[in-house]
Amino acid sequence: MPDVPVRVYGLPEGNPLIVKGNYEKAVLKDTDIVGLEARCDNPEALITLEVFVNGKSRKKVSGNRWLTTGDIPLK
């Protein structure tokens, strides 16, 4: 469902960032922890959040409607 808007919170672009389809962004953060949250009004849409730290996948979660990565240590 590439045309379904998903609201992503926790990115430096602002809250929320509205994404339709795929979104990939490299971010340098001066913090020890990051956490992302995504919400979608369509219960049929599958949301996947994956966080990489220094090129390694630290957390990958998938689900419908509401999703969070929880706190992910960056250091």
N, C-alpha and C positions, 0 to 999 in steps of 0.2 A: 504494500500500500504506500507507494512513494509520494502520493499527494496529500497524505494525512499529516497535519501539523503536530509536532511534538514540542513541548516547552521544556527547555533544559536550563536548570539552575546551577550556579556554582562556577560558571565560566567568566573570565574577565571582560567579555564583550558586553555584559550586562545581564540583568535578570528580568525576565527570562529571555533566552535566545530561542527564537522560533525556527525549527528545523523541519524541512520537508525532504525526505529521501535520506541520503548519507551526508555526514558532516565529519570532517577530520581536521584537527587543529593541534599544532605544536605550541605549547605554552611553557614559558619559564616562570616559575613562581618562587618568590622569596618567602616561603613558608615551609613548615614541617609536615603539614597535613592538607590533603585536598579531599573534597567530597562532592559528588555530582548527584543530582536528582532530575528525573524526567517524568513528565505527565502528559497524557494524551486522553482526549475525551472519547475516542473510538475504542471500545473494548476488544475489537478484532485486530487492532494494529499491534504488531510485535515490536517492542523497544529493546535495543541492546546498547548498553554502555560498556565501554572497555577503556581502562586507564593504563597507559604505559609509563613507566618511570625508567629513565636511562635506557630506553630501547627494549625493556622487558615488560611483559604484561603483568600487572600487579592485581588487577581485578576485572572480571567480566561478569556482568549480570544481564539477564534477559527476562522480560515479563510483559504484562499488559497493564494499561491505564496508569499505574504509578510505580516508580522504580527508584531505588537509591543504591549508591555504591557503599554507603557508610563512609567512615573516615579511613583514608588510605595514607600511610606514612610515606613521605617523599625522600626521607634520608635514612 
